[in-house]
Amino acid sequence: MNARTAVGTWMIYGANGYTGELIANRAREQEMTPILAGRDAERLRPLAEKLKLPLRVFGLLDPGEIDRGLSGVDLVLHCAGPFSATARPMVDGCLRAGAHYLDITGEITVFEANFARAGEFERAGIVVLSGVGFDVVPTDCLAVALHRALPDATSLELAFGGFAKTSKGTAKTMVEGLPKGGMIRREGMLVAVPSAHLSRKIRFADKERLAMAIPWGDVSTAFHTTGIPNITVFMGAPAGLIRLARFRALFRRLFERPAVQSFLKRQIEKRVKGPDEEERRNGRVQLWGRVENAAGQSVEAVGACPEGYTLTVEASLECVRRLLRPGHGVAPGVQTPAGVFGAELLASLNGCDLTVLP
């Protein structure tokens, strides 16, 4: 879709963060003109001047400040994590402003909090669409493709492998999740489980990988997208990392302590940089999924997509364009990426493929 066919005033909040800046640069390359926003004027202003884009500076603690920041905005792409702290005030601001809300989170608690408020968003006439990045676009599309192939499926397994470095924001979100352990869906209910409680070998399209169960966003979203009641998500990981994840589970209460959380986040701030341009350009993530019905029939699918942050940039901007298109046809309320745009959303992004196996 040509960027010029998108109309409306929209904003990237958290444009000074690692992923937000990548999205802002790519949006400008595609002749899109978002407002760049966040709470750090010193970091935002050079980017806004370089890209010749409008700038707004506001935090998320004061509702009045948020309302002034969102004045006249039709859509917000929220990129400032950890979303467990920032999503609710921004969602509330969008609700008051009558603006569509998109974000790039993969946090189950954020998805579930939004689904619980679906009626509010429907009445306000706004679309709330979380997870428009690597979390959870590729796997959400995979889930839809598998569900189409086996409509009476009762269980769904999803997996990805080859994901490399993380940004500071992603790493901090992972630290916040350390005390929580894992999460799966069983008979339609979210169930807490120990970290890496399951591990298995998975045959991706390129090679076989060892993988461990993780609390990925699809544990929430895939249920709402497909209705499949039993869902587990795996991530490719070496045996040493799986052992470490299980070892850390023994110290969950330690990771709950504010002093420990603060220490780990300070270390992330010092040491984590995220993938560089070459790593983003050359990285490749493998996808796998499997559904099974009550009769024991099963279907598998494989796919691949660009490196996670590269995929996040392209997928989030594609979702923005589609929602800013006049007569976009997306019903107000809480949506999932593949729930509204279908498995074809992944195929519309450069470098992505998905194959349901015979």
N, C-alpha and C positions, 0 to 999 in steps of 0.2 A: 504494500500500500504506500502510495506517495505521501510523504509527510505533509505536503501542502493541502491534502484533503482533510486534515485534522484541524478543527476549529475549537476555540474556547481558551480561556485563561487557565493555565495549570502551573503547578508548583512542584519542585523537588525540595522536600524538606530533609535536611541533613546532607546538603550538597557538598559540605566541606569534609565529609567522611570518605573513607576509602572507596566504597561502592558508589556513594552519591556523586563523587567527583567523576568517576568513570562514566556514569550515566549522563551527567551534565555535558561532558565533552562529546560523547557520542550523539546526544540529542542535537547539539549545535552542528555537528557534522551533517546531520540529516535535516538541517534547516528548520529545526523546531526551536521555539523560543520560550522555554519555561522560565518562571521566576525562581531564582535560587534563594533558598531560605535556610535558616538555622539560628543558633543562639550565639555563635562565635563570629563577630564582625571581622576580626583581624584575619581569620582564615578564609572567610567567605569573599571579602572584598577583592583580593587579587584574582580569584577565579572569575568573579562576575565581570571585572574589568577586562580580563583576557578574552573571555567569551562574548563580551558586549551584551550581557544579559541583565535584566533588572534584579535587584537585590532587596530582600526583606530580612530584618533581624528580629527575632522574637523567641522566647523560651516557651516551655510547656507547663510551667507551674501556675501561671495566672490565667484563668479563662478569658478575662478581658483582653489580655495581651494576645492570646491566641486568636480571638475574634477579630481584633484589628489586623493581625497578620494575614488572616484568611479572607479579608474583605475583597469581594469581587472575584474570588477564585472559584472556578468550576470543578477542579479536580486536584487532588493532592497525591503525589507519589511519595510515600513516607519511607525514608531510608535511614533514620536515626535510631539505632538500637542502643541498648537492649530493649526490645519491643515490649517485654514484660513491664517495663517502666514507662515507655513513651507512647505505646499504641492507644491506650484508653483516653488520655487527654486529647490526642489528635483526632481520634474517632469522634469524641464528643464535640470537638470544634467543627469538624466537617458536618456533623448532624445539625448544629446550630446554623452553619453557613449554607447548608443545602448543597454541599460539594461532595462529589464522589471521592471515596477513599481507597487507595491502593497501597500495599506495602510489600516488602521483600522478606518478611519474616518466615521462619520455619518453626516457630514456637507453638506447640500444641495448645498451651494455655491461652494464647492470643486468639487462635482460630476458634476455640470453644467459647471464649467470652463473646466473640462476635456472633457466632451462631445463636447464642442464648438471647441476643438482642435483635434478632432478625425482624421482628414485627415493628420495632421502632424505625428501622431503616426503610422498610417498605412504606410505612406511613409518611416518612419524610421524602420519599421519592429518590433516594440516593442508592448507589451501588457501593457495597463494601466488598472489596476483592483483595484478600490477603494472599501472600505467597506467590507473587508474580515473577519470582526469580528462579534460580536453580532449586530453591525450596519454594514451590513444589511442582513447577510447570512440567519438567520431563516425566516425573513419576506419576503425576496426575493424568497426563496424556496416555501414559502406558496403561494405567488402571482402566481408563475408558476404552481403549482398544481391546484389552483383554475381556472386559465386561461385554462388549459387543460380540466377541467371539463365543462367549459362554454366558448367556444372559441369566442363567439360574445358578451362577457361581455362589458358593457360600463361604469360600476362603480366598484370600488374596495375599500373595507374597511379592514384595517389590525389593529391588536391590540396585545399588550403583557401586561402581568401583573405578579407581583411577583418580579420585579427587585428591588434589595435592595440598597446597598451603591455604591457610585461612587469613582473613583480615583481623585487625585488632577487635573490631566489633563482634565478629563471629566467635573469636576466641573467648571474649568476655561472656558472651551468651552461654558458651559451653561450660565455663567456670560456674556460672549461676546454676546450671543444670546438674552439676556434680552431686549435690545432696539428694537429688530427686530420683536417681536411678533410671530404669528403663520404663517403656510404656508400650503396650500392645492393645489391640481391640479384640474382645471376645464376646460373641453373641450380642454385638452392638454396643457393648459397654467398654469404656476405657479402663484398663487394668494395669496397675503398677507392678513392675517386675524388677528383679535385680539387674544391674548393668551387665550387658553382654550375656544375658541368661541363656541365649541360644547362639551357637556357631555352626556353620556348615560350609561345604564347598559348593560354589555356584559356577556353572558353565556360562560365562559371558560370551559374546560373539568373538572376542579376540583370544581369550584364554580362560582357564579355570582359576578362580580366586577363592581363598578362604574369606569368610565374611561373618560379621557378628550383628546381632539384633540391636537396633538403636531406636531411641524415641524420636523418629523423624516426623515431620508435619503430616505426612500422608496417613498416619494412624488416626488423625482427626479428619482431614479433608477427603480422603478416598472413600470413607464411609458416606459422607454427604454427597459425593459425586456419583457413586455407584450403588449405594445401599448394601454392599457386601458387608456382612456382620463380623467377619473374622479377618484381621489384618495384622501383618508383621512386616517391618521394613528392616533390611540388612544393608550394611556398608562393608565393602571390601576392606580387610585389615589384616596385617601380618599377625602371626600367632603371639608374638611378644606384646603387641598392643592389646590384644584380647585378654591376655593374662593380666596386664596392667589395669585394664578397665574393671576386671573382676576383683583385683586386689584393692582398688580404690573404693569399691562398693563396701568394703569392710569398715571404711572410715567416713561414712556418710555424715555422721554427726559432726566430725571435725570440719568438714567442708561447709557446714551450715554456719559456722562462727563468722561474724562480720570481720574480725581481724584477719582471718585466713582468706576470706573472699577479697578483702582490700589488698592484701599482700600479693595474691596471685594476679589481680588485675594490674597492679603496679608493675609486676614483672612482664606482663603482656605489653603494657604501654612502652616499656623499654626495649623489648626484644622482638616483638612480632611486627612484620612489615607487610605481609600479604604477598602474593605472587607478583613478579615483575612483568613487564610488557611481553618479553619473550616467552615466559612461562604461560601467560594467558593466551598468547597467540598459538602456541604449539600444543597446549594441553588438550586432552581428550578424555571424556568420561564415558564409561560403558554402563549400559542399562540392562536390566533383566526383570522379568515378572512372570508370575504363574498364578492361574486361578484353577480352582477345583470345585465341582458341585457335589451334592449329597450322594450321587451315584458313583462317585469316584472318577468321573471324566475330568480331564484337565487340559489346559491350553497354556503354552508358554510363548513369550515374546522377548525379543532382544532389540537393542537400539544403541545409539551413541549420540553424543552432543559435544559441543565445544567445552573447554574448561569452565568451571562453575561460575566464576565472576563474569566471564565473557558472555555466557548464556544468560546470566541475570540481567546484564545491560540490554541485550537484544530482546529478551522476552518481556521485560518490564516496559520498554518503550513501545513494543508492539501492542501490549494491552492498553497502554495510554492512548495510542492512536485510535484503536478500535472504540474505546469509550468516548472519545472526543468527536468521533464521526457522527454527523447529523443522522438521526434515526437509527442509532446503533442497535436497537432492538434488545438490549440487555435489560431484563426485568429488575426493578429496584429490590433491595434486600441484600442478604449475604450470599455471595456466589463463590465458586471455585473456578480456577482458570480453565480446566478442561470441561467443567460443568457447563460453562456458557459458550466456550469457543470450540469445544470438541477436541479429539485427539489430533485433528488437523492443525491445531495451533503449533504443535512441535514441528510439523512438516513445513510450516511457513517460515521457520527460522533457519538461517544459513547454517549448513554444516550438521544438521540434525537428521537422523533417520530412525525408523521404528518398523520392525517386521514381526508380525504374528506368525509363529512357526506352524507348518502343516502338521 
